[in-house]
């Protein structure tokens, strides 16, 4: 008789945990879709640098390995993850414009003084396409461009 009680209790416990798991999944999906709306995932398609003759030229140095790589931007805070725009070691991240149907998303990142480094990112939020063009500068003389979704 105890085996029957144990089996019934195990089934009841499994049923309870399954309901909890399903509830967790149901609650997880709406939060995930909200998070995606405030995050850009960007892909680097071109890297340029300032040449000695004053024109922009295709970068052929160490950063060329970033071609095709992705980074993300939190549109609310401006925090960026992934090279070359990672912000975790910088002092301040400022969203200048969150963008709209009429304006572009813009953010600036500054390092600690006295020798300040600055990163800037511009995403054409007003573009009607799903893929929004972007351009941005790293802390040096490179300009990266591509698209964000």
C-alpha positions as a LaTeX table, in Angstrom:
\begin{tabular}{lrrr}
\hline
Residue & $x$ (\AA) & $y$ (\AA) & $z$ (\AA) \\
\hline
Unk1 & 0.00 & 0.00 & 0.00 \\
Unk2 & 2.87 & 2.42 & 0.64 \\
Unk3 & 4.09 & 1.90 & $-2.93$ \\
Unk4 & 0.72 & 3.10 & $-4.21$ \\
Unk5 & 0.85 & 6.18 & $-1.99$ \\
Unk6 & 4.43 & 6.91 & $-3.04$ \\
Unk7 & 3.50 & 6.61 & $-6.74$ \\
Unk8 & 0.51 & 8.91 & $-6.27$ \\
Unk9 & 2.67 & 11.47 & $-4.41$ \\
Unk10 & 5.39 & 11.33 & $-7.07$ \\
Unk11 & 2.84 & 11.88 & $-9.83$ \\
Unk12 & 1.32 & 14.76 & $-7.90$ \\
Unk13 & 4.75 & 16.32 & $-7.37$ \\
Unk14 & 5.68 & 15.94 & $-11.07$ \\
Unk15 & 2.38 & 17.50 & $-12.07$ \\
Unk16 & 2.96 & 20.40 & $-9.67$ \\
Unk17 & 6.50 & 21.03 & $-10.97$ \\
Unk18 & 5.36 & 20.76 & $-14.59$ \\
Unk19 & 2.73 & 23.45 & $-13.94$ \\
Unk20 & 5.39 & 25.63 & $-12.33$ \\
Unk21 & 7.72 & 25.12 & $-15.31$ \\
Unk22 & 5.00 & 25.98 & $-17.83$ \\
Unk23 & 4.09 & 29.10 & $-15.85$ \\
Unk24 & 7.76 & 30.10 & $-15.82$ \\
Unk25 & 7.99 & 29.70 & $-19.61$ \\
Unk26 & 4.81 & 31.71 & $-20.17$ \\
Unk27 & 6.16 & 34.54 & $-18.02$ \\
Unk28 & 9.60 & 34.38 & $-19.63$ \\
Unk29 & 8.54 & 35.00 & $-23.23$ \\
Unk30 & 6.87 & 38.40 & $-22.75$ \\
Unk31 & 9.91 & 39.63 & $-20.80$ \\
Unk32 & 12.20 & 38.41 & $-23.54$ \\
Unk33 & 10.31 & 40.30 & $-26.23$ \\
Unk34 & 10.37 & 43.51 & $-24.18$ \\
Unk35 & 14.14 & 43.18 & $-23.67$ \\
Unk36 & 14.70 & 42.76 & $-27.40$ \\
Unk37 & 12.91 & 46.04 & $-28.15$ \\
Unk38 & 15.45 & 48.00 & $-26.11$ \\
Unk39 & 18.53 & 46.28 & $-27.56$ \\
Unk40 & 20.24 & 46.63 & $-30.90$ \\
Unk41 & 22.31 & 43.76 & $-32.28$ \\
Unk42 & 24.78 & 45.30 & $-34.72$ \\
Unk43 & 26.99 & 43.73 & $-37.39$ \\
Unk44 & 30.17 & 45.42 & $-38.63$ \\
Unk45 & 30.30 & 45.60 & $-42.43$ \\
Unk46 & 33.08 & 48.13 & $-43.03$ \\
Unk47 & 36.08 & 49.54 & $-41.17$ \\
Unk48 & 37.74 & 52.76 & $-42.32$ \\
Unk49 & 40.67 & 54.74 & $-40.99$ \\
Unk50 & 42.15 & 58.15 & $-41.59$ \\
Unk51 & 45.09 & 57.97 & $-43.99$ \\
Unk52 & 48.16 & 60.19 & $-44.03$ \\
Unk53 & 46.77 & 62.03 & $-47.06$ \\
Unk54 & 43.61 & 63.05 & $-45.19$ \\
Unk55 & 41.16 & 60.60 & $-46.77$ \\
Unk56 & 39.31 & 57.66 & $-45.31$ \\
Unk57 & 40.64 & 54.29 & $-46.45$ \\
Unk58 & 39.75 & 50.67 & $-45.81$ \\
Unk59 & 41.42 & 49.48 & $-42.62$ \\
Unk60 & 43.83 & 46.60 & $-43.23$ \\
Unk61 & 45.34 & 46.37 & $-39.74$ \\
Unk62 & 44.48 & 44.43 & $-36.60$ \\
Unk63 & 40.84 & 45.54 & $-36.47$ \\
Unk64 & 40.06 & 43.83 & $-39.80$ \\
Unk65 & 39.30 & 40.70 & $-37.75$ \\
Unk66 & 36.20 & 42.51 & $-36.45$ \\
Unk67 & 34.63 & 42.58 & $-39.93$ \\
Unk68 & 31.35 & 40.64 & $-39.73$ \\
Unk69 & 31.44 & 40.53 & $-35.91$ \\
Unk70 & 28.50 & 41.60 & $-33.79$ \\
Unk71 & 28.07 & 43.79 & $-30.74$ \\
Unk72 & 24.99 & 44.88 & $-28.82$ \\
Unk73 & 23.70 & 48.22 & $-27.62$ \\
Unk74 & 21.29 & 48.73 & $-24.73$ \\
Unk75 & 19.19 & 51.55 & $-26.16$ \\
Unk76 & 18.10 & 52.74 & $-22.71$ \\
Unk77 & 21.48 & 52.94 & $-20.97$ \\
Unk78 & 23.86 & 53.14 & $-23.94$ \\
Unk79 & 25.92 & 50.25 & $-22.58$ \\
Unk80 & 27.60 & 48.28 & $-25.36$ \\
Unk81 & 28.95 & 44.74 & $-25.28$ \\
Unk82 & 31.44 & 43.46 & $-27.82$ \\
Unk83 & 34.43 & 44.91 & $-29.58$ \\
Unk84 & 35.17 & 47.59 & $-30.61$ \\
Unk85 & 32.45 & 49.41 & $-28.69$ \\
Unk86 & 32.56 & 47.65 & $-25.30$ \\
Unk87 & 31.84 & 50.17 & $-22.55$ \\
Unk88 & 32.50 & 48.26 & $-19.31$ \\
Unk89 & 35.90 & 49.90 & $-18.65$ \\
Unk90 & 34.76 & 53.42 & $-19.54$ \\
Unk91 & 33.72 & 56.09 & $-17.05$ \\
Unk92 & 30.52 & 57.37 & $-18.57$ \\
Unk93 & 27.98 & 56.31 & $-21.17$ \\
Unk94 & 25.49 & 58.95 & $-22.28$ \\
Unk95 & 22.53 & 58.43 & $-24.59$ \\
Unk96 & 22.24 & 61.69 & $-26.50$ \\
Unk97 & 19.10 & 60.73 & $-28.44$ \\
Unk98 & 17.09 & 57.50 & $-28.16$ \\
Unk99 & 15.95 & 57.91 & $-31.74$ \\
Unk100 & 12.47 & 57.92 & $-33.21$ \\
Unk101 & 10.70 & 57.82 & $-36.55$ \\
Unk102 & 12.35 & 61.17 & $-37.27$ \\
Unk103 & 15.74 & 61.02 & $-35.53$ \\
Unk104 & 18.71 & 58.70 & $-35.10$ \\
Unk105 & 19.89 & 56.96 & $-31.94$ \\
Unk106 & 23.10 & 58.58 & $-30.66$ \\
Unk107 & 25.35 & 57.76 & $-27.72$ \\
Unk108 & 28.77 & 58.86 & $-26.53$ \\
Unk109 & 31.18 & 57.02 & $-24.24$ \\
Unk110 & 34.03 & 58.72 & $-22.37$ \\
Unk111 & 36.97 & 57.28 & $-20.46$ \\
Unk112 & 38.61 & 58.46 & $-17.28$ \\
Unk113 & 40.73 & 61.65 & $-17.38$ \\
Unk114 & 43.37 & 62.93 & $-17.86$ \\
Unk115 & 43.86 & 61.31 & $-21.29$ \\
Unk116 & 40.26 & 60.87 & $-22.34$ \\
Unk117 & 39.14 & 58.44 & $-25.00$ \\
Unk118 & 35.80 & 58.93 & $-26.71$ \\
Unk119 & 33.54 & 56.50 & $-28.57$ \\
Unk120 & 30.49 & 57.61 & $-30.52$ \\
Unk121 & 27.70 & 55.55 & $-32.08$ \\
Unk122 & 24.96 & 56.68 & $-34.48$ \\
Unk123 & 22.12 & 54.34 & $-35.53$ \\
Unk124 & 19.62 & 55.50 & $-38.16$ \\
Unk125 & 16.56 & 54.63 & $-36.05$ \\
Unk126 & 14.38 & 56.71 & $-38.37$ \\
Unk127 & 15.17 & 54.33 & $-41.25$ \\
Unk128 & 12.01 & 52.35 & $-42.05$ \\
Unk129 & 13.88 & 49.11 & $-42.76$ \\
Unk130 & 14.35 & 46.40 & $-40.13$ \\
Unk131 & 18.13 & 46.72 & $-40.54$ \\
Unk132 & 19.15 & 50.18 & $-39.39$ \\
Unk133 & 22.48 & 51.53 & $-40.73$ \\
Unk134 & 25.02 & 52.57 & $-38.11$ \\
Unk135 & 28.41 & 54.20 & $-37.93$ \\
Unk136 & 30.61 & 54.72 & $-34.94$ \\
Unk137 & 34.10 & 55.59 & $-33.85$ \\
Unk138 & 36.33 & 53.62 & $-31.57$ \\
Unk139 & 38.73 & 55.30 & $-29.19$ \\
Unk140 & 41.17 & 55.98 & $-32.00$ \\
Unk141 & 40.95 & 56.89 & $-35.66$ \\
Unk142 & 38.74 & 54.07 & $-36.96$ \\
Unk143 & 35.19 & 54.39 & $-38.24$ \\
Unk144 & 33.02 & 51.29 & $-38.18$ \\
Unk145 & 29.78 & 50.94 & $-40.10$ \\
Unk146 & 27.17 & 48.30 & $-40.76$ \\
Unk147 & 23.64 & 47.65 & $-39.62$ \\
Unk148 & 21.72 & 47.10 & $-36.39$ \\
Unk149 & 18.53 & 45.17 & $-35.82$ \\
\hline
\end{tabular}
